[in-house]
Amino acid sequence: HNVRTVMGTAQASGVAVLAAVRQGLPLSSYTPSEVKAAVTGHGRADKSQVAAMVVRLLRLDQRPRPADASDALALAICALWRGSAQARLSAAVTAGGRR
């Protein structure tokens, strides 16, 4: 809704992606719906639901503050879970090719 916020976020994201690529680091990106689905089980969950699940999954005493911290933690959880699944799939494909 706020063009200035979106532009600033997009520019910061671009700088982070460029820095990672220049260093040869692996990169993954996830849509907001993917993150919400990974954390809550539903791609249309609202911020409150995401924050509540972050608290439950990480066994926190309270919701992270500021609110964007919950989003960042949800993204990290999604990356961890999706990355682990992707690694297992790749290993299975590699193992299947050795038969």
C-alpha positions in Angstrom: 0.0 0.0 0.0 2.9 2.3 0.7 5.0 2.8 -2.5 7.9 4.3 -0.5 8.1 1.3 1.8 7.9 -1.1 -1.1 10.6 0.7 -3.1 12.9 0.8 -0.1 12.4 -2.9 0.7 12.9 -3.8 -2.9 16.1 -1.8 -3.1 17.5 -3.3 0.1 16.5 -6.8 -1.1 18.3 -6.2 -4.4 21.5 -5.1 -2.6 21.4 -8.2 -0.4 20.8 -10.5 -3.4 23.7 -8.9 -5.3 26.1 -9.2 -2.3 25.1 -12.9 -1.9 25.6 -13.7 -5.6 29.0 -11.9 -5.7 30.1 -14.1 -2.7 28.8 -17.2 -4.4 26.3 -17.9 -1.6 23.2 -20.0 -2.3 20.0 -18.0 -2.5 16.3 -18.8 -2.0 13.3 -16.6 -2.1 9.8 -17.2 -0.9 6.5 -15.5 -1.5 4.5 -14.2 1.4 2.0 -17.0 0.8 4.7 -19.6 0.9 6.0 -18.3 4.2 2.5 -18.1 5.7 1.7 -21.6 4.5 4.9 -23.0 5.9 4.4 -21.5 9.3 0.6 -21.6 9.8 -0.5 -24.2 7.3 -2.5 -21.6 5.4 -1.2 -19.2 2.7 -3.7 -16.5 3.6 -3.0 -16.3 7.3 -2.9 -12.8 8.7 0.0 -11.2 10.6 -1.5 -12.1 14.0 -1.7 -15.8 13.0 1.9 -15.9 11.8 3.1 -14.2 14.9 1.2 -16.6 17.1 2.7 -19.6 15.3 6.2 -18.2 15.5 5.7 -17.9 19.3 4.5 -21.6 19.4 7.1 -23.0 17.1 10.0 -21.3 18.8 8.6 -21.7 22.3 8.9 -18.0 23.0 7.4 -16.3 26.1 5.9 -13.5 24.0 5.6 -12.2 20.5 8.7 -10.7 19.0 8.9 -7.0 18.7 8.7 -5.0 16.5 6.0 -6.9 14.5 8.4 -7.2 11.5 10.6 -9.5 13.7 7.9 -12.1 13.6 7.9 -11.9 9.8 11.7 -12.3 9.7 11.5 -15.3 12.0 8.7 -16.8 10.0 10.9 -16.4 6.9 13.8 -18.1 8.6 11.5 -21.0 9.7 10.2 -21.4 6.1 13.8 -21.3 4.7 14.9 -23.9 7.2 12.0 -26.3 6.5 11.9 -25.8 2.8 15.7 -26.0 2.5 15.8 -29.2 4.5 13.1 -30.7 2.3 14.9 -29.6 -0.9 18.2 -31.1 0.3 16.4 -34.5 1.0 14.8 -34.4 -2.4 18.1 -33.7 -4.1 19.8 -36.5 -2.2 17.0 -38.9 -3.2 17.3 -37.9 -6.8 21.1 -38.4 -6.7 20.8 -41.7 -4.9 18.1 -42.9 -7.4 20.5 -42.2 -10.3 23.2 -44.5 -8.9 21.1 -47.6 -9.3 
